[in-house]
Amino acid sequence: MLAIGATIKHIRDGCKRDVKSRSVNRMQHERAMMQDASSLSRQDRQGDTKQTDTYTTHRRLWQRGLRLSLFEKVIVANSVMLVGEALVALWVTSHSLESHHFLIDTCFLIFAALGSLFINVVVLRASFRPLFRLLLTMRSVSEGETGQRTPVPRDPDIGELTQAFNKMLDQLETFQREQTLRIVQAQEEERRRLARELHDETSQALTALLIHSEVLNQHVDNATPRITSEEQQQFHHETTQLTKLAQATLDDIRLIAQQLRPSILDDLGLLAALRWLAEDGRERLHLNVKVTLPENRTLHVSPVYETTFFRIAQESLTNCARYADSTEVSMTLRIDQCELKLIIADNGRGFKVTEVHQGLGLRGMRERAALHRGILNLCTAPGQGTTVEVILPLDEDIVGA
């Protein structure tokens, strides 16, 4: 019995070891299969990545080729055609002619292909020259030179394109001028309204304050028995200071109203307004302003023209006093044929044109002149003063003698 039990136990242990070894072998086999699958998957991913990189590279090269200009694309296409024709002709020649003629024919074909390519480049460049000019004009306009225009070529298609582009620029410039003119007119109207309100409302209130101050002083003088002399002096001092402050404020408001929109410009016109501006420059800016105006001549110009000249002259005198340290200024208005010119010259320190200070307001003055198709010329140099010349075109029917 003991032997049989031992045998059964031995058989049972052997079975267990066999099952365990089979389980281990199965796990190792499954692990190996998983590793092989992972390796294959990694290789597939690497292959896909390589294919993607190759596709991306080809796509970039294709896009780079598409970014060539039209001129370059035509040159490349014609060059490929010429080279192909030369190769075909060379192949036909090599199979149809004798061997000692092959080198001569090859050289001839090469030079013929190069000559054709050169002629092709010259002809295409001449044909594309109007497009190059149009491109240069577009670049100039994009940089702010809206007055640039492209000559119309003889080619009907490119000529139609150029005419359409020039017409678009003309319409854009007209629209911009009209909009800017509306803005300037709105500004002048607002200046006129503010000046009128300052004169009618604020000035009247300050004038009433001055009157009440004088009346108060008289009441103090009449009430002398009821107050001491010291109190009376103190009260007179306070009312006097109040009167001076009100008078100074009234003068400042009147000056601001005149600067905003001088009534003399609306009532008497440009010539009288320039004379007033010169007098104001002498009193307020301490400048010796000499004015030269047309004699025995009456200008019949639009109020917009008058406002333009007046504002440019006003800004120029302010620059002379604030930046140029000038002491003498000459202001000349004259009519040359159908042009109205305003020339303002000073004896200040001058400056380099390339180093124009933003506070000079030259951009605004140029914009005002450009609204009426005019120009503003600036001539200056360090130590040689500054001359501002404004030229506006005039029609004969708006200038009267």
C-alpha positions in Angstrom: 0.0 0.0 0.0 2.8 2.3 0.8 4.4 1.6 -2.5 1.2 2.2 -4.4 0.7 5.6 -2.5 4.2 6.6 -3.3 3.7 5.8 -6.9 0.5 7.7 -7.1 2.2 10.8 -5.5 5.1 10.5 -7.9 2.7 10.4 -10.8 0.7 13.4 -9.4 3.9 15.5 -8.9 5.0 14.7 -12.5 1.7 15.8 -13.9 1.9 19.0 -12.0 5.4 19.7 -13.3 4.3 18.9 -16.8 1.4 21.2 -16.6 3.5 24.0 -15.1 6.2 23.6 -17.8 3.5 23.6 -20.5 2.0 26.8 -19.0 5.5 28.5 -18.9 6.2 27.5 -22.5 2.8 28.8 -23.6 3.4 32.1 -21.8 6.9 32.4 -23.4 5.4 31.6 -26.8 2.7 34.2 -26.4 5.2 36.8 -25.2 7.4 36.1 -28.2 4.4 36.5 -30.5 3.5 39.8 -28.8 7.0 41.1 -29.3 7.0 40.1 -32.9 3.7 41.9 -33.4 5.0 45.0 -31.6 8.1 45.0 -33.8 6.0 44.6 -37.0 3.7 47.4 -35.8 6.7 49.7 -35.1 8.2 48.9 -38.5 4.8 49.7 -40.1 4.7 53.0 -38.3 8.2 53.9 -39.3 7.3 53.0 -42.9 4.2 55.2 -42.8 6.3 58.0 -41.3 8.9 57.7 -44.1 6.1 57.7 -46.6 4.5 60.8 -45.0 7.9 62.6 -44.9 8.5 61.7 -48.5 5.0 63.0 -49.4 5.5 66.2 -47.4 8.9 66.8 -49.1 7.4 66.3 -52.6 4.5 68.5 -51.7 6.8 71.3 -50.5 8.8 71.1 -53.7 5.7 71.2 -55.7 4.4 74.2 -53.8 7.7 75.9 -54.2 7.5 75.4 -57.9 4.0 76.8 -58.0 5.3 80.0 -56.2 7.4 80.9 -59.3 6.4 84.0 -61.1 4.5 83.9 -64.3 7.5 85.0 -66.2 9.7 82.2 -64.6 7.0 79.6 -65.3 6.9 80.5 -69.0 10.6 80.5 -69.2 10.9 77.0 -67.5 8.2 75.6 -69.8 9.7 76.9 -73.0 13.2 75.7 -71.8 11.9 72.2 -71.2 10.3 72.2 -74.6 13.5 73.4 -76.3 15.7 70.9 -74.5 13.2 68.1 -75.4 13.2 69.1 -79.1 17.0 69.2 -79.1 17.3 65.8 -77.5 14.8 64.3 -80.0 16.6 65.9 -82.9 19.9 64.7 -81.5 18.6 61.1 -81.2 17.2 61.1 -84.8 20.5 62.6 -86.1 22.6 60.0 -84.3 20.6 57.1 -85.9 20.4 58.6 -89.4 23.8 60.2 -90.1 27.3 58.9 -90.2 29.4 58.9 -87.1 31.9 61.6 -88.1 29.0 64.1 -88.6 27.5 63.4 -85.2 29.8 65.7 -83.2 29.3 68.6 -85.6 25.5 68.1 -85.5 25.5 67.9 -81.7 27.4 71.2 -81.3 25.1 72.8 -83.8 22.0 71.6 -82.0 23.3 72.8 -78.6 24.1 76.3 -79.9 20.8 76.5 -81.7 19.0 75.5 -78.5 20.9 78.1 -76.5 20.2 80.8 -79.1 16.5 79.9 -79.1 16.4 80.1 -75.4 18.1 83.5 -75.3 15.7 84.9 -77.9 12.8 83.4 -76.0 14.0 85.2 -72.8 14.4 88.5 -74.6 11.0 88.3 -76.3 9.2 87.2 -73.1 10.9 89.9 -71.0 9.8 92.6 -73.5 6.2 91.1 -73.5 6.1 91.0 -69.7 7.5 94.5 -69.2 4.1 96.2 -68.9 3.2 93.7 -66.2 6.4 94.5 -64.4 5.6 98.2 -64.6 2.1 97.5 -63.2 3.6 95.6 -60.4 6.0 98.5 -59.5 3.1 100.9 -59.5 1.1 98.6 -57.2 4.1 98.5 -54.8 4.4 102.3 -54.8 0.7 102.7 -54.1 0.8 100.2 -51.3 3.6 102.3 -49.8 1.4 105.4 -49.8 2.3 107.0 -53.2 -1.3 107.1 -54.5 -0.5 109.5 -57.3 1.4 106.9 -59.2 -0.1 105.8 -62.5 1.0 103.1 -65.1 1.4 104.0 -68.8 -1.1 102.1 -71.0 0.8 99.6 -73.2 -0.1 98.6 -76.8 -1.1 95.1 -75.8 -4.9 95.0 -75.7 -5.2 92.6 -72.8 -2.6 94.2 -70.6 -3.7 97.6 -71.7 -7.3 96.9 -70.6 -5.9 95.6 -67.2 -3.7 98.8 -66.8 -6.6 101.1 -67.7 -8.8 99.3 -65.1 -6.1 99.6 -62.5 -5.6 103.3 -63.2 -9.3 104.0 -63.1 -9.6 102.2 -59.8 -6.8 104.4 -58.4 -8.5 107.6 -59.7 -11.7 106.6 -58.1 -10.0 105.7 -54.9 -8.1 109.0 -54.8 -11.3 111.0 -55.6 -13.2 109.1 -52.8 -10.4 109.7 -50.3 -10.2 113.4 -51.2 -14.0 113.8 -50.8 -14.0 112.0 -47.5 -11.0 114.1 -46.2 -12.7 117.3 -47.4 -15.9 116.4 -45.6 -13.8 115.8 -42.4 -12.0 119.1 -42.8 -15.3 120.9 -43.4 -16.8 119.2 -40.3 -13.8 120.3 -38.3 -14.1 123.9 -39.4 -17.8 123.9 -38.7 -17.2 122.5 -35.2 -14.5 125.2 -34.7 -17.0 127.8 -35.8 -19.6 126.5 -33.5 -17.2 126.4 -30.5 -16.0 129.9 -31.2 -19.6 131.2 -31.4 -20.5 129.5 -28.2 -17.4 130.8 -26.4 -18.2 134.3 -27.7 -21.9 134.3 -27.0 -22.2 132.2 -23.9 -18.9 132.1 -21.9 -17.8 135.6 -22.8 -21.2 137.0 -21.8 -21.1 135.2 -18.5 -17.6 136.5 -17.7 -18.7 140.0 -18.7 -21.6 139.7 -16.3 -19.2 138.6 -13.6 -17.1 141.7 -14.1 -20.1 143.9 -13.9 -21.2 142.2 -10.6 -17.7 142.7 -9.2 -17.8 146.4 -9.9 -21.3 146.7 -8.4 -20.0 144.8 -5.3 -17.1 147.3 -5.0 -19.6 150.2 -5.1 -21.7 148.6 -2.3 -18.6 148.2 -0.2 -17.8 151.9 -0.6 -21.4 152.8 0.4 -21.2 150.5 3.4 -18.2 152.2 4.9 -19.8 153.2 8.3 -20.7 149.6 9.1 -17.3 148.0 8.4 -13.8 148.9 9.5 -11.2 150.3 7.1 -9.1 147.2 7.4 -12.0 145.0 6.4 -12.8 147.4 3.5 -9.2 147.2 2.2 -9.3 143.4 2.4 -12.6 143.3 0.6 -11.3 145.7 -2.1 -8.3 143.5 -2.6 -10.3 140.4 -3.0 -12.8 141.9 -5.4 -9.9 143.5 -7.4 -8.2 140.1 -7.7 -11.6 138.6 -8.8 -11.9 141.3 -11.4 -8.4 140.7 -12.8 -9.0 137.0 -13.0 -12.3 137.4 -14.7 -10.8 139.9 -17.2 -7.8 137.6 -17.9 -10.1 134.6 -18.5 -12.3 136.7 -20.8 -9.3 137.7 -22.8 -8.1 134.1 -23.1 -11.5 132.9 -24.2 -11.7 135.6 -26.8 -8.2 134.7 -28.1 -9.2 131.0 -28.2 -12.3 131.9 -30.1 -10.3 133.9 -32.6 -7.8 131.0 -33.0 -10.6 128.5 -33.5 -12.3 130.4 -36.2 -11.6 134.1 -36.7 -14.8 135.9 -37.7 -12.8 138.2 -40.0 -12.2 135.2 -42.3 -15.9 134.7 -42.8 -16.7 138.4 -42.9 -13.9 140.0 -44.9 -12.1 137.1 -46.7 -8.6 135.7 -47.0 -6.6 139.0 -47.4 -8.0 140.6 -44.3 -7.6 137.4 -42.4 -3.9 137.2 -43.3 -3.4 140.8 -42.2 -5.0 139.9 -38.9 -2.9 136.8 -38.6 0.3 138.9 -39.1 -0.8 141.4 -36.5 -1.6 138.5 -34.1 1.9 137.1 -34.7 3.5 140.4 -33.8 1.5 140.8 -30.6 1.2 137.3 -29.3 4.2 135.5 -30.8 6.5 138.5 -30.8 7.5 138.0 -34.5 8.2 140.7 -36.9 5.8 139.6 -39.7 5.9 141.3 -43.0 2.9 140.7 -45.3 2.9 141.1 -49.1 -0.5 140.8 -50.7 -1.9 141.4 -54.2 -2.6 145.1 -54.7 -5.9 146.3 -56.1 -7.1 142.8 -56.4 -10.1 141.0 -55.0 -9.9 137.2 -54.6 -13.2 135.4 -55.3 -12.3 131.9 -54.1 -14.3 129.3 -52.3 -14.3 129.4 -48.5 -12.6 126.0 -48.5 -9.6 127.6 -50.3 -9.5 130.5 -47.9 -9.6 128.1 -44.9 -6.8 126.0 -46.4 -4.4 129.0 -46.9 -5.3 130.5 -43.5 -4.7 127.3 -41.6 -1.4 126.6 -43.3 -0.2 130.2 -42.6 -1.4 129.9 -39.0 0.5 126.6 -38.5 3.6 128.0 -40.1 3.7 131.1 -37.9 3.3 128.8 -34.8 6.2 126.7 -36.0 8.3 129.8 -36.5 7.8 130.9 -32.9 7.8 127.4 -31.2 10.5 125.4 -33.1 12.6 127.7 -35.4 13.4 130.5 -32.9 12.6 133.0 -35.6 12.5 136.8 -35.2 11.5 137.8 -38.7 8.9 136.2 -41.0 7.8 137.2 -44.5 4.4 136.1 -45.7 3.6 136.6 -49.4 0.5 135.8 -51.3 0.5 136.1 -55.1 -1.3 134.9 -58.2 0.7 133.4 -61.0 -1.5 132.7 -64.0 -4.0 130.2 -62.7 -2.1 129.3 -59.5 -2.4 130.9 -56.0 0.8 130.8 -54.1 1.5 131.4 -50.4 5.2 131.7 -49.4 6.2 131.9 -45.8 10.0 132.4 -45.0 11.7 132.9 -41.7 15.2 133.5 -40.4 15.2 130.7 -37.9 17.7 128.0 -37.3 16.3 125.6 -39.9 16.6 121.8 -39.8 17.3 118.8 -42.0 14.4 117.7 -44.1 15.1 114.1 -43.3 14.8 114.9 -39.6 11.4 116.6 -39.6 9.8 116.8 -36.2 6.4 115.3 -36.0 5.1 118.3 -34.0 5.6 120.6 -37.0 2.3 119.6 -38.5 3.8 119.3 -42.0 1.7 116.2 -42.8 -1.5 118.0 -42.0 -0.5 121.0 -44.1 0.4 118.7 -47.1 -2.9 116.9 -46.7 -4.8 120.2 -46.8 -3.0 121.2 -50.0 -3.5 117.8 -51.6 -7.3 118.1 -51.0 -7.3 120.8 -53.8 -4.7 119.0 -56.0 -2.1 121.4 -54.7 1.4 120.9 -53.4 3.5 122.0 -50.5 7.2 122.6 -50.9 9.6 122.8 -48.0 13.0 124.3 -48.3 15.3 124.3 -45.3 18.8 123.6 -44.0 20.5 124.0 -40.6 21.2 127.6 -40.0 19.5 128.9 -43.2 15.9 129.3 -42.1 12.9 127.7 -43.5 10.6 128.5 -46.5 7.2 126.9 -47.0 5.6 127.3 -50.4 2.0 126.3 -51.0 0.6 126.2 -54.5 -3.1 125.6 -55.3 -4.5 125.5 -58.8 -7.2 128.0 -59.6 -9.8 128.3 -62.4 -9.9 131.6 -64.2 -13.6 132.1 -63.3 -12.9 132.1 -59.6 -10.2 134.8 -59.6 -11.5 138.3 -59.9 -9.6 141.5 -60.6 
